[in-house]
Amino acid sequence: MKIIKINTILVLGSGVMGHGIAQIFAQHGYSVRLVDTDKAMLDRALDLIKGSLEVLAEEGVIEEKSITGTIGRIEMTTDLEGAAKGIDMVIEAVPEVEDIKKKVYARLNDICDSDVIFATNTSGLDVFSFAGVSNPSRLLATHFFAPAQLIPLVEVCPGPETDPHITNTVVTMLQNMGKEPVVLKGFVPSFIVNRIQNYIAMSVFEILNNGWATPEQIDRAVKASLGVRLPIVGVVQTMDFTGLDLVNDIMKSKGMTMPIIDDKVKDNRLGVKTSRGFYDYKGKSEKEICKTRDQYYLKMIGHLRTIDAFKPI
Ligand SMILES: NC(=O)c1ccc[n+]([C@@H]2O[C@H](COP(=O)([O-])OP(=O)(O)OC[C@H]3O[C@@H](n4cnc5c(N)ncnc54)[C@H](O)[C@@H]3O)[C@@H](O)[C@H]2O)c1
């Protein structure tokens, strides 16, 4: 199997996402070419990258003396063709507009070697269906979360023709940079997190439109509950703690049946209380499982209070 070496990365689009993506790769020693059609955006990107690196140094995450080297590894330009020479990978972070992305892939296809990896940072467009690149086995999605230099998750999504070796290489690279890639089986609009977030947004709009709560009340309520629990138990395991029998009853009271829950309840997989639910707790008692959970929750609550997180920034 051919070893894929990734040393030089072209980040296309230097906006909210592109500048952070460029920064994190430069921090990890990659040679980065940050390309934008708008010079003013590149200037802004440089300013934001400098600010971010200064915060990282102040917080002891990086050494201050590394900042110059990191910035030196990012070449900023509006000359796409020149920047595309000798690159191993492109990460595309241009606006979420199909027509813009389509034109960008047509151009990249023309100017890049056929083995250059193309990764789209799309929030959920099916780039695979319209990119039209000559060698689609090198096209995949790497969906970073803002600020890309900090948030660990990258949703990695292969397209129908992506070479698994390329997906694995990209995943390993991200892991080596301290990222937490989650690889989807295949494309689904909005991937995982934005799909969930879209439902949250719809509920928030409903509450605000009806005047049921203020923005401050909503954020305080969410931060002081889900904000504590989600980092520890996520959105699925939390149901194991609720009890899948209760989740099932709630769904039924709304006139819905979820076979994925109903089947587990019929099989006495009620969650933590029966030591099996979505997760298998390997015979551990409810008391034991709750003890671990509570230790984590206490640490989380203590930390959130230390930084006064329940108040708005
Ligand atoms: N903003 C977020 O929180 C977020 C999170 C995850 C993914 N995304 C996705 O990342 C992509 C970029 O989003 P963003 O928020 O960074 O957008 P943005 O508008 O902040 O930045 C886009 C940049 O692309 C540049 N650009 C436009 N056309 C170009 C071209 N042909 N060639 C080179 N540069 C070009 C613009 O000048 C701009 O600087 C989108 O697909 C978006 O859905 C955004």
The ligand as an SDF file (V2000), in Angstrom:
LIG
                    3D

 44 48  0  0  0  0  0  0  0  0999 V2000
  -18.6500   29.2550   10.8360 N   0  0  0  0  0  0  0  0  0  0  0  0
  -18.7140   28.0790   11.4520 C   0  0  0  0  0  0  0  0  0  0  0  0
  -18.9060   27.9910   12.6840 O   0  0  0  0  0  0  0  0  0  0  0  0
  -18.5270   26.8110   10.6680 C   0  0  0  0  0  0  0  0  0  0  0  0
  -18.3200   25.6150   11.3690 C   0  0  0  0  0  0  0  0  0  0  0  0
  -18.0640   24.4490   10.6590 C   0  0  0  0  0  0  0  0  0  0  0  0
  -18.0650   24.4640    9.2720 C   0  0  0  0  0  0  0  0  0  0  0  0
  -18.2900   25.6410    8.6100 N   0  0  0  0  0  0  0  0  0  0  0  0
  -18.2230   25.5920    7.1390 C   0  0  0  0  0  0  0  0  0  0  0  0
  -16.9490   26.0760    6.7300 O   0  0  0  0  0  0  0  0  0  0  0  0
  -17.0560   26.7440    5.4730 C   0  0  0  0  0  0  0  0  0  0  0  0
  -16.5580   28.1600    5.6400 C   0  0  0  0  0  0  0  0  0  0  0  0
  -17.3610   28.8170    6.6130 O   0  0  0  0  0  0  0  0  0  0  0  0
  -16.8600   30.1300    7.3460 P   0  0  0  0  0  0  0  0  0  0  0  0
  -17.8180   30.3820    8.4600 O   0  0  0  0  0  0  0  0  0  0  0  0
  -15.4070   30.0280    7.6220 O   0  0  0  0  0  0  0  0  0  0  0  0
  -17.1070   31.2060    6.1850 O   0  0  0  0  0  0  0  0  0  0  0  0
  -16.5540   32.7110    6.1040 P   0  0  0  0  0  0  0  0  0  0  0  0
  -17.5550   33.4510    5.3060 O   0  0  0  0  0  0  0  0  0  0  0  0
  -16.1620   33.2220    7.4300 O   0  0  0  0  0  0  0  0  0  0  0  0
  -15.2190   32.5300    5.2480 O   0  0  0  0  0  0  0  0  0  0  0  0
  -15.2170   32.1140    3.9130 C   0  0  0  0  0  0  0  0  0  0  0  0
  -14.0020   32.7000    3.2490 C   0  0  0  0  0  0  0  0  0  0  0  0
  -13.9010   32.1700    1.9370 O   0  0  0  0  0  0  0  0  0  0  0  0
  -13.4570   33.2200    1.0920 C   0  0  0  0  0  0  0  0  0  0  0  0
  -13.7950   32.8570   -0.2760 N   0  0  0  0  0  0  0  0  0  0  0  0
  -14.9660   33.0060   -0.9260 C   0  0  0  0  0  0  0  0  0  0  0  0
  -14.8690   32.4970   -2.1680 N   0  0  0  0  0  0  0  0  0  0  0  0
  -13.6010   32.0210   -2.2910 C   0  0  0  0  0  0  0  0  0  0  0  0
  -12.8820   31.3840   -3.3420 C   0  0  0  0  0  0  0  0  0  0  0  0
  -13.4450   31.1180   -4.5010 N   0  0  0  0  0  0  0  0  0  0  0  0
  -11.5880   31.0600   -3.1290 N   0  0  0  0  0  0  0  0  0  0  0  0
  -10.9990   31.3220   -1.9370 C   0  0  0  0  0  0  0  0  0  0  0  0
  -11.6320   31.9240   -0.9100 N   0  0  0  0  0  0  0  0  0  0  0  0
  -12.9200   32.2600   -1.0910 C   0  0  0  0  0  0  0  0  0  0  0  0
  -14.1330   34.4660    1.6080 C   0  0  0  0  0  0  0  0  0  0  0  0
  -13.4650   35.6400    1.1840 O   0  0  0  0  0  0  0  0  0  0  0  0
  -14.0360   34.2350    3.1090 C   0  0  0  0  0  0  0  0  0  0  0  0
  -12.8660   34.7760    3.6470 O   0  0  0  0  0  0  0  0  0  0  0  0
  -18.5260   26.6400    5.0630 C   0  0  0  0  0  0  0  0  0  0  0  0
  -18.6970   25.5190    4.2560 O   0  0  0  0  0  0  0  0  0  0  0  0
  -19.2330   26.4640    6.3980 C   0  0  0  0  0  0  0  0  0  0  0  0
  -20.4820   25.8390    6.2860 O   0  0  0  0  0  0  0  0  0  0  0  0
  -18.5000   26.8160    9.2730 C   0  0  0  0  0  0  0  0  0  0  0  0
  1  2  1  0
  2  3  2  0
  2  4  1  0
  4  5  1  0
  4 44  2  0
  5  6  2  0
  6  7  1  0
  7  8  2  0
  8  9  1  0
  8 44  1  0
  9 10  1  0
  9 42  1  0
 10 11  1  0
 11 12  1  0
 11 40  1  0
 12 13  1  0
 13 14  1  0
 14 15  2  0
 14 16  1  0
 14 17  1  0
 17 18  1  0
 18 19  2  0
 18 20  1  0
 18 21  1  0
 21 22  1  0
 22 23  1  0
 23 24  1  0
 23 38  1  0
 24 25  1  0
 25 26  1  0
 25 36  1  0
 26 27  1  0
 26 35  1  0
 27 28  2  0
 28 29  1  0
 29 30  1  0
 29 35  2  0
 30 31  1  0
 30 32  2  0
 32 33  1  0
 33 34  2  0
 34 35  1  0
 36 37  1  0
 36 38  1  0
 38 39  1  0
 40 41  1  0
 40 42  1  0
 42 43  1  0
M  CHG  2   8   1  16  -1
M  END
$$$$
